[in-house]
Amino acid sequence: MAQITEIAPDLFRITTFVEPFNIQFSQFLMRDDQPLLFHTGPRALFSEVRTAVASLIDPRSLRWIGFSHFESDECATVPEWQQLAPQSEVLCSVVGKMVSVDDCLALRPAKGMVDGEILETGRYRFRFLATPHVPHCWEAGLLFEETERTLLCSDLFHQDGDVEPMTESDVIGRCRETLVGYQQGPLANYVP
């Protein structure tokens, strides 16, 4: 079952822990005049994530669907969300729009954003930060919510386990431990 935590005013972390893989998948919902979902999650979790979103907003009111890079846990269910929310648009980097999103993912043309571009959703303001290859994929980018100063990212400080939604403790050590472990198996070189 997805866990919902308000991590900043009107910003909710929706997280599902998948025990067999010892990993969490998180999506972030900004409840505003133009609601924004950052990361959609993999297809296997769509029903859980949709139910969690529906407990916070009417999913049909979703206006923006964003993600940091083109991978299934970030954007696999974009088509499903766009079917639920007919006015929704995908947010991604210009590179992502050109090479992947418009061709094989989104039901409607995406809004390709350039570094530093601003998206206002009502009370909140998001700055797009182009971050090619960080954490991976050349179309990568992050959203920084400027009003409350919250960074929306993915895989940047990856940690195994069912970890807390917010912390003031060391995340670098936990991330390092995960990445060192990944180097021993098929996920080697997960982050450049």
Sequence and secondary structure as in RCSB ss.txt:
>XXXX:A:sequence
MAQITEIAPDLFRITTFVEPFNIQFSQFLMRDDQPLLFHTGPRALFSEVRTAVASLIDPRSLRWIGFSHFESDEC
ATVPEWQQLAPQSEVLCSVVGKMVSVDDCLALRPAKGMVDGEILETGRYRFRFLATPHVPHCWEAGLLFEETERT
LLCSDLFHQDGDVEPMTESDVIGRCRETLVGYQQGPLANYVP
>XXXX:A:secstr
  EEEEEETTEEEEEEEEGGGTEEEEEEEE SSS EEE    GGGHHHHHHHHHTTS GGG  EEE SSSSHHHH
TTHHHHHHHSTT EEEEEHHHIIIIIHHHT SS  EEE TT EEE SS EEEEEE TTSSSSTT EEEEETTTTE
EE SSTT   SS  SS SS SHHHHHHHHHHHTTSTTTTS  
